Amino acid sequence: MRLLLIVALLGAVLAEDDWKAVNVDRTIDATSQIVKISTLYSFENIGAGPQSKVSIALTKEEVAGLSHITAAIDGTKGKLKVAEKPVDRGLGIYDVDLRTPIAKGAKVTLRVNLRLTQVLEPLPAKISQSENQFVVLHTSAYVPSRYETVTQKTTIRTTQGGKLLSATTVSPSKQETERVSYGPYANIPAFESKPIKVHYENNSPFVVATIVERYIEVSHWGNIAVEEYVELVHKGAELDGPFSRIDYQMDRRGRRQPAFQQFTTVLPAQAKDIYYRDEIGNISTSAVRIRADSVDVEIRPRFPLFGGWKTSYIIGYNLPSEEYLYSKGNQYALKTKLFDHVFSDIVVEKLRTKVLLPEHVKRVKVVTPYVVDRRPDELKPTYLDTTGRLVVVLEKNNVVPDHSQFFTVTYEFNHMDMLREPLLAAAFFFSLFFVMIVYSRFDFTISSDPAKEAEERSQLSLEKLSKSVDSKQAAYDALIDAAQHYKSTKDEAELQEAKKIFNETRNQENSNLTDKISALKTDVGIAAAEKAAELLKYDKAVCDSVENYIKAVEKSTTKTAGPEEQQFVNKVKDARIRADNVLASI
């Protein structure tokens, strides 16, 4: 066991000697709240054979604030794979896969970019409204390295036009306008460090998004709805004392004040139906500017953010699905960004992206350009859903604008499921209308309603009266038709038979009317019965002229109706009209 441990330690020591840093040139951009470090390494393979991996070291401050790291061979566009390794002698170690092995004695030049967050310390921690903000950067004059470095230098860029209060001196070093230079240093041993501190003016607002919740709702009907909830906190030097709006507006520093006054959110070029609001409602202090490749939303919060202040808001928009949703058969792929460009140099402490997929999707897969935490899927019921829509939840901490990259969600979805919701809506409305029809046609009451029953009896009596009136009218029409037929045939017997049938029918219906009027008096009232009695009065005047009508027909020598005949027909029509008026008035 001891022998194996000795061999492993010897192998680790030999592995460290496989490379030599011939030259290292590091630039630290500390002009904003995000410290951006770009280091150019020139490595030489001094090992026994070809090497395909090289290690990059970071100080403990850099490891604590590291948000994003990329490595590439200088002069090329492709990025190399970077893997985190265990801490070695107080330094964070990251292995870079060179893809192509480097021969013994050959050299390779790497460009490594780091993004560090919340490593700048405001000093003093509290300032008044009129004071400038100063911060302290802790780093090392020597570039941390796992290998011996032949020559190296470091340049720290500070805020343009800002004051430099102090900087640790490590000879040779030089303080210039807006920058501090350390080195060049020669023959620096591996794992060597020289802590330094730079105290300088930095009025850029240290605004951090404590939470960004992004909702992406996918619809196969042609739309993708995007909404972001953002909570902002100014984590720079806290405001000490009261805030004066007058002093703020008259401050000659303008946008160089350490306050967050306005910002620009960059949305996709296809964004439409944009809205921006908070808990109070719509925020009108915003403007939308359409660019060639983006839509810029210029946002001004309700109040400027000073140190320690916070605010929150919601921004949303719609996208056409044909630009971001791809399909092949039942296979679909959504390609969009994990989060938008909220504003320049934003730091997001916690990003939560939720993708709401259509109901009944299957075999969901997520492909991201960097490591994210996929939380358990959720179900969210929406309109006309039966089981709820699947929600893919992705989370990541310590996010910077470099993380605003595309990711892909693939899934399976049956085309026939698109018809389910329209059919469900149609079935719902059909059932609703059917129930309303049934309810309006049937009486489901258990107890009797005297008023309703009286109304029904009255309606039934009126229907019976109307039928009797119709029967008498039919008898008059039959008599008139028989009289006209007599003019053609001169059949006296047929005419007398028609007259006999008319009299019998009329007498019968008048008897029925008398009975029905009596029943109407009981069911409805005396007033209605008196009106109904007029039906007999109007009929009597017509009936008295029947004999004259028959005699006129017998005397007529023409087939057309004479004056007396036409007068009788008019009386019949007039009696019918009056009868209808009486029925309507009842």
Disulfide bonds with the S-S distance in Angstrom:
none
